[in-house]
Amino acid sequence: MQSYKHRRWLVLGSIMLAMFLAAIEATIVSTAMPSIVSDLGGFSLYSWVFSAYLLTNAATVLMFGRLSDVFGRKPIFMIGISLFLAGAMLCALAPSMEVLIGARLIQGLGAGALMPIATTIVGDLYTKEERAKIQGYLSSVWGISAVTGPALGGFFVDVLSWPYVFWMNVPLGLLALTGILLFFKEDVSKEKRSVDIVGSLWVVTTVSTMMIILVEGGVGIPWASWTMASMITVSLAGAIIFFFHERQAADPMMPMDLWNIRSIRFANLTSLTTGMILIGVSSYLPAFVQGVMEESATVAGFTLTTMSIGWPIAATVAGRLILKIGFRPTALSGGISLMIGSGLFSILTPEKGPWFAALGSLFIGIGMGLSTTSFIVSIQNSVTWKKRGIATATNMFMRTIGSAIGAALLGGLLNSRIARAIENSSLPASFDVDSTNALLRAESRQALGPQELQVLQNGLTSGLQLVYIGLFSLAVLSFLLILQLPKKED
């Protein structure tokens, strides 16, 4: 018994280390992105660095969740870490934005297995009473490790170079891989079950076309064009076919009966909207701090660090609150914090400075810590072992889809607003959305003329303010959805 408990803690430590990869990725890349774009060029592709990662993540998370229920958590988890590391190394070596985006597709594949299965393994190892506390640990590890992300991102950019934000993953990933290989033992059911490959292909088709529509609509592809009409048709058809296919499949990728459980249904819908909020803050706040406030990458990293501090503190508190007052009041507290944080962002101006931005990030982090911990515990308590992997993966899928839609939609809004500001100015025809690159590095910013600097900064400011108003609307919607959670678990 003592040996089992000892091994269980070693497995938990390996899982925490693997989740560290995702936590670092979420914040360190955001902090380094202004420098990456400045070096490789292509500001119009800015959001695709995030969207590509989220695309393959979203497209495979359900498949990996189902595979873990069929073949066991261990082999799928190890495949996930390996793919993640391969993608990270390719990112570090990328000579252009196009290659970087391709490498992010591979990294996202690994993340599709990494996050949901890590959470599912904990659900397998610990009892119902223990899960709330342990899930709090996992969320806090996500946050605590992410605290180092912005600081390291700023350090690498200001002192070394941006490829180090990707090289960092390699030793940590290898250590986590070794820990799972040596210490995690599981008994897998010998029951034969199929894997829904057809459903996975429809998810890839639907999500891919939807993201291209959101990112390139009105920028790279005119809204009133046959290309756009065709893509919209494919995306809608793919979603409809996926829905009916899943209802008839013997072992569906996303069992539709999960949505009949009220706590799972509204936890998933809320995860969709909070995923959009999370990507909106982490992706574009560094661009605002560096490009408009004219601060360094280190300062930009600080404004995201407060979110990473709020998240683990709130997640740890959530583990205790769930046992005392239940998952619904805990999640509602998170919803209120999200509204406060996004409300602060909606009135953010360059004059308010980095501290004001950091305060908004803090409340967003608290809201995410309280709500996500509540959702995972509630979901895992609502299903059996055979569905725990796919139920957890479905929630992760919804949050990832939210982040994917958020990165694409908010990126599209930002690019459109910048393009309009340039068109309405008297700047030469050579200026376009990619000219915003010049704002993200002090040397190139100083080379701009007064009028050029003002037009580009005004365009970036108005675009980001539109993004943050959208975040506040999403936070209000999230709170309304949390209100629909049952007062008692199903």
BAMI-492161 format. One record per residue (C-alpha): residue in one letter; y, x, z; residue number from 1. Coordinates in steps of 0.25 Angstrom, whole numbers. Example, Ala and Ser with C-alpha at 12.3 -4.5 7.8 and 13.67 -1.06 7.14 Angstrom:
<recs>
  residuo     py     px     pz  num
        A    -18     49     31    1
        S     -4     55     29    2
</recs>
This chain:
<recs>
  residuo     py     px     pz  num
        M      0      0      0    1
        Q      9     11      4    2
        S      6     18    -10    3
        Y      9      5    -17    4
        K     22      4    -11    5
        H     26     18    -13    6
        R     22     17    -28    7
        R     30      4    -29    8
        W     43     11    -24    9
        L     40     23    -34   10
        V     39     12    -46   11
        L     51      6    -41   12
        G     58     19    -41   13
        S     54     22    -55   14
        I     59      8    -60   15
        M     72     10    -53   16
        L     73     23    -61   17
        A     70     16    -74   18
        M     80      5    -71   19
        F     90     17    -68   20
        L     89     20    -83   21
        A     94      6    -87   22
        A    105      6    -76   23
        I    110     19    -81   24
        E    109     15    -96   25
        A    117      2    -93   26
        T    129      9    -87   27
        I    129     24    -92   28
        V    129     20   -106   29
        S    140     10   -105   30
        T    149     21    -98   31
        A    145     31   -109   32
        M    147     22   -121   33
        P    162     24   -123   34
        S    159     39   -125   35
        I    146     37   -133   36
        V    154     28   -143   37
        S    165     38   -143   38
        D    155     49   -147   39
        L    146     42   -156   40
        G    157     32   -162   41
        G    155     17   -165   42
        F    162      8   -155   43
        S    158     -4   -163   44
        L    143      0   -159   45
        Y    147      1   -144   46
        S    140    -12   -140   47
        W    127     -9   -148   48
        V    124      3   -139   49
        F    122     -8   -128   50
        S    117    -19   -138   51
        A    106    -10   -144   52
        Y    100     -6   -130   53
        L    101    -21   -126   54
        L     95    -26   -139   55
        T     82    -19   -138   56
        N     82    -21   -123   57
        A     83    -36   -125   58
        A     73    -37   -136   59
        T     62    -30   -129   60
        V     64    -33   -114   61
        L     56    -46   -115   62
        M     45    -39   -123   63
        F     44    -28   -113   64
        G     44    -38   -101   65
        R     32    -46   -108   66
        L     25    -32   -111   67
        S     26    -29    -96   68
        D     19    -42    -92   69
        V      8    -39   -102   70
        F      6    -24   -101   71
        G     12    -21    -88   72
        R     25    -16    -83   73
        K     22     -1    -83   74
        P     19      3    -98   75
        I     31     -6   -103   76
        F     41      0    -93   77
        M     37     14    -97   78
        I     39     11   -111   79
        G     53      5   -108   80
        I     57     18   -100   81
        S     52     27   -112   82
        L     60     19   -123   83
        F     72     19   -114   84
        L     72     34   -113   85
        A     69     36   -127   86
        G     81     28   -131   87
        A     90     35   -121   88
        M     87     48   -127   89
        L     90     44   -141   90
        C    103     38   -136   91
        A    107     52   -130   92
        L    104     58   -143   93
        A    111     48   -152   94
        P    121     54   -162   95
        S    127     40   -166   96
        M    130     26   -161   97
        E    119     21   -170   98
        V    108     30   -165   99
        L    113     27   -150  100
        I    111     12   -153  101
        G     97     15   -159  102
        A     93     23   -146  103
        R     99     12   -137  104
        L     89      2   -144  105
        I     77     11   -140  106
        Q     83     12   -126  107
        G     84     -3   -125  108
        L     70     -5   -129  109
        G     66      3   -116  110
        A     76     -5   -107  111
        G     69    -17   -112  112
        A     57    -13   -104  113
        L     64     -5    -93  114
        M     72    -15    -86  115
        P     63    -28    -85  116
        I     50    -21    -82  117
        A     56    -13    -71  118
        T     61    -26    -64  119
        T     47    -32    -67  120
        I     39    -20    -61  121
        V     47    -23    -48  122
        G     44    -37    -49  123
        D     29    -33    -49  124
        L     29    -23    -38  125
        Y     37    -31    -28  126
        T     35    -44    -21  127
        K     45    -56    -22  128
        E     51    -53     -9  129
        E     53    -38    -13  130
        R     58    -41    -27  131
        A     73    -45    -23  132
        K     75    -32    -16  133
        I     68    -23    -26  134
        Q     75    -30    -38  135
        G     88    -27    -30  136
        Y     84    -12    -30  137
        L     82    -12    -45  138
        S     95    -18    -48  139
        S    102     -9    -38  140
        V     95      3    -45  141
        W    100     -2    -58  142
        G    114     -2    -52  143
        I    113     10    -44  144
        S    108     18    -55  145
        A    119     12    -64  146
        V    130     17    -54  147
        T    127     31    -60  148
        G    127     26    -74  149
        P    142     25    -76  150
        A    145     37    -68  151
        L    135     46    -76  152
        G    140     39    -89  153
        G    154     44    -86  154
        F    149     57    -82  155
        F    141     60    -94  156
        V    152     55   -103  157
        D    163     63    -96  158
        V    156     75    -93  159
        L    143     76   -102  160
        S    140     67   -114  161
        W    135     53   -116  162
        P    121     56   -120  163
        Y    118     59   -106  164
        V    119     45   -102  165
        F    106     43   -110  166
        W     99     56   -106  167
        M    100     52    -92  168
        N     89     41    -94  169
        V     78     51    -98  170
        P     75     58    -84  171
        L     76     45    -77  172
        G     67     37    -86  173
        L     57     48    -86  174
        L     56     48    -71  175
        A     55     32    -71  176
        L     44     33    -81  177
        T     36     43    -73  178
        G     38     34    -61  179
        I     32     22    -67  180
        L     21     29    -74  181
        L     16     35    -61  182
        F     19     25    -50  183
        F     18     11    -57  184
        K      4      4    -57  185
        E      2    -10    -62  186
        D     -9    -19    -64  187
        V     -7    -26    -78  188
        S    -14    -39    -81  189
        K    -25    -38    -92  190
        E    -22    -52    -97  191
        K    -19    -51   -112  192
        R     -5    -56   -116  193
        S      3    -55   -128  194
        V     17    -49   -131  195
        D     27    -57   -138  196
        I     31    -47   -149  197
        V     37    -58   -158  198
        G     46    -63   -147  199
        S     51    -49   -145  200
        L     54    -48   -160  201
        W     62    -61   -160  202
        V     70    -56   -147  203
        V     73    -43   -155  204
        T     78    -51   -167  205
        T     86    -61   -159  206
        V     93    -51   -150  207
        S     96    -40   -161  208
        T    103    -50   -170  209
        M    110    -57   -159  210
        M    116    -43   -154  211
        I    120    -39   -168  212
        I    127    -52   -170  213
        L    135    -51   -157  214
        V    139    -36   -159  215
        E    142    -36   -173  216
        G    147    -50   -175  217
        G    161    -50   -180  218
        V    161    -35   -180  219
        G    150    -29   -189  220
        I    145    -42   -194  221
        P    155    -54   -198  222
        W    152    -67   -190  223
        A    154    -74   -204  224
        S    143    -67   -212  225
        W    129    -69   -217  226
        T    124    -57   -209  227
        M    129    -63   -196  228
        A    124    -77   -199  229
        S    110    -71   -202  230
        M    110    -63   -189  231
        I    114    -76   -181  232
        T    103    -84   -187  233
        V     92    -73   -185  234
        S     97    -72   -170  235
        L     96    -87   -167  236
        A     83    -88   -175  237
        G     77    -77   -167  238
        A     81    -83   -154  239
        I     75    -97   -158  240
        I     62    -91   -163  241
        F     61    -82   -150  242
        F     62    -94   -141  243
        F     52   -103   -149  244
        H     42    -91   -150  245
        E     43    -88   -135  246
        R     39   -102   -132  247
        Q     27   -101   -140  248
        A     22    -87   -137  249
        A     10    -85   -129  250
        D     16    -74   -121  251
        P     31    -75   -124  252
        M     41    -64   -122  253
        M     50    -73   -115  254
        P     42    -84   -108  255
        M     51    -96   -110  256
        D     45   -102    -97  257
        L     53    -92    -89  258
        W     65    -99    -93  259
        N     60   -112    -86  260
        I     62   -105    -73  261
        R     76   -108    -69  262
        S     79    -95    -61  263
        I     74    -86    -73  264
        R     82    -95    -83  265
        F     95    -93    -77  266
        A     93    -79    -72  267
        N     90    -75    -87  268
        L    102    -83    -92  269
        T    111    -76    -82  270
        S    105    -63    -85  271
        L    110    -65   -100  272
        T    124    -67    -96  273
        T    124    -56    -85  274
        G    118    -46    -95  275
        M    130    -49   -104  276
        I    140    -46    -92  277
        L    133    -33    -89  278
        I    134    -27   -103  279
        G    148    -32   -104  280
        V    152    -24    -92  281
        S    144    -11    -94  282
        S    146    -10   -109  283
        Y    161    -12   -110  284
        L    167     -8    -97  285
        P    167      7   -100  286
        A    173      5   -114  287
        F    185     -3   -107  288
        V    187      8    -96  289
        Q    186     19   -105  290
        G    193     13   -118  291
        V    203      4   -112  292
        M    206     10    -97  293
        E    204     24   -103  294
        E    196     29    -92  295
        S    184     39    -92  296
        A    169     36    -94  297
        T    167     39    -79  298
        V    177     28    -75  299
        A    171     19    -85  300
        G    158     22    -78  301
        F    163     19    -65  302
        T    167      5    -69  303
        L    153      2    -72  304
        T    147      9    -60  305
        T    153     -2    -51  306
        M    144    -12    -58  307
        S    132     -3    -55  308
        I    136     -2    -40  309
        G    138    -17    -39  310
        W    124    -20    -46  311
        P    115    -12    -36  312
        I    122    -17    -24  313
        A    121    -31    -28  314
        A    107    -30    -33  315
        T    103    -24    -19  316
        V    110    -36    -12  317
        A    104    -46    -22  318
        G     90    -42    -17  319
        R     93    -46     -3  320
        L    102    -58     -7  321
        I     90    -64    -15  322
        L     81    -64     -3  323
        K     92    -70      6  324
        I     99    -80     -3  325
        G     91    -81    -16  326
        F     93    -76    -30  327
        R    102    -87    -34  328
        P    114    -85    -24  329
        T    112    -70    -27  330
        A    113    -72    -42  331
        L    125    -81    -40  332
        S    132    -70    -32  333
        G    130    -61    -44  334
        G    136    -71    -54  335
        I    148    -72    -45  336
        S    150    -56    -45  337
        L    148    -56    -61  338
        M    159    -66    -62  339
        I    168    -58    -53  340
        G    165    -45    -61  341
        S    167    -51    -75  342
        G    179    -58    -70  343
        L    185    -44    -67  344
        F    181    -39    -80  345
        S    188    -50    -87  346
        I    202    -46    -82  347
        L    199    -31    -84  348
        T    211    -24    -90  349
        P    214     -9    -92  350
        E    224     -9    -81  351
        K    214    -14    -71  352
        G    207     -1    -72  353
        P    193      4    -69  354
        W    192     -1    -55  355
        F    194    -15    -59  356
        A    183    -14    -70  357
        A    174     -7    -59  358
        L    176    -19    -50  359
        G    171    -29    -61  360
        S    159    -20    -63  361
        L    156    -21    -49  362
        F    155    -36    -48  363
        I    147    -36    -61  364
        G    137    -27    -55  365
        I    136    -35    -42  366
        G    134    -48    -50  367
        M    123    -41    -59  368
        G    116    -35    -46  369
        L    115    -49    -39  370
        S    111    -57    -51  371
        T    101    -48    -58  372
        T     93    -46    -45  373
        S     93    -61    -42  374
        F     88    -64    -56  375
        I     76    -54    -57  376
        V     71    -58    -43  377
        S     72    -72    -46  378
        I     65    -71    -60  379
        Q     53    -62    -54  380
        N     51    -72    -43  381
        S     49    -83    -53  382
        V     38    -78    -61  383
        T     24    -71    -60  384
        W     20    -57    -64  385
        K     16    -61    -78  386
        K     30    -66    -81  387
        R     38    -56    -72  388
        G     40    -46    -83  389
        I     44    -55    -94  390
        A     53    -64    -84  391
        T     60    -51    -79  392
        A     61    -46    -93  393
        T     67    -60    -98  394
        N     78    -58    -88  395
        M     81    -44    -92  396
        F     81    -49   -107  397
        M     91    -59   -104  398
        R    100    -49    -97  399
        T     98    -39   -108  400
        I    101    -50   -119  401
        G    113    -53   -111  402
        S    118    -39   -112  403
        A    114    -38   -126  404
        I    122    -50   -130  405
        G    133    -45   -121  406
        A    134    -31   -127  407
        A    134    -37   -141  408
        L    143    -49   -139  409
        L    153    -42   -130  410
        G    153    -30   -139  411
        G    155    -39   -151  412
        L    167    -45   -144  413
        L    173    -31   -140  414
        N    172    -26   -154  415
        S    178    -39   -160  416
        R    190    -38   -151  417
        I    192    -23   -154  418
        A    191    -25   -169  419
        R    201    -37   -168  420
        A    211    -28   -160  421
        I    210    -17   -171  422
        E    211    -27   -182  423
        N    224    -34   -176  424
        S    230    -20   -174  425
        S    237    -11   -184  426
        L    227      0   -183  427
        P    222      7   -195  428
        A    209      1   -202  429
        S    201     13   -197  430
        F    201      7   -183  431
        D    189     -2   -179  432
        V    181     -5   -167  433
        D    175      9   -167  434
        S    189     14   -165  435
        T    188     10   -150  436
        N    179     22   -149  437
        A    192     30   -147  438
        L    195     23   -134  439
        L    183     27   -127  440
        R    186     42   -126  441
        A    199     48   -121  442
        E    201     58   -132  443
        S    200     48   -143  444
        R    208     38   -136  445
        Q    219     48   -135  446
        A    219     50   -150  447
        L    222     35   -153  448
        G    236     31   -156  449
        P    243     22   -146  450
        Q    241      9   -155  451
        E    227     13   -158  452
        L    224     15   -143  453
        Q    231      2   -139  454
        V    224     -7   -150  455
        L    210     -1   -147  456
        Q    212     -2   -132  457
        N    217    -17   -133  458
        G    205    -20   -142  459
        L    195    -14   -132  460
        T    202    -21   -120  461
        S    203    -35   -126  462
        G    188    -34   -131  463
        L    183    -30   -117  464
        Q    192    -40   -110  465
        L    185    -51   -119  466
        V    171    -45   -115  467
        Y    175    -46   -101  468
        I    179    -60   -102  469
        G    166    -63   -108  470
        L    159    -56    -96  471
        F    166    -66    -86  472
        S    161    -78    -94  473
        L    147    -72    -94  474
        A    148    -70    -79  475
        V    152    -85    -77  476
        L    141    -89    -85  477
        S    131    -81    -77  478
        F    136    -87    -64  479
        L    134   -101    -70  480
        L    120    -97    -74  481
        I    116    -91    -60  482
        L    120   -105    -54  483
        Q    109   -111    -62  484
        L     98   -102    -55  485
        P     89   -111    -46  486
        K     93   -111    -31  487
        K     78   -108    -28  488
        E     68   -100    -37  489
        D     60   -108    -46  490
</recs>
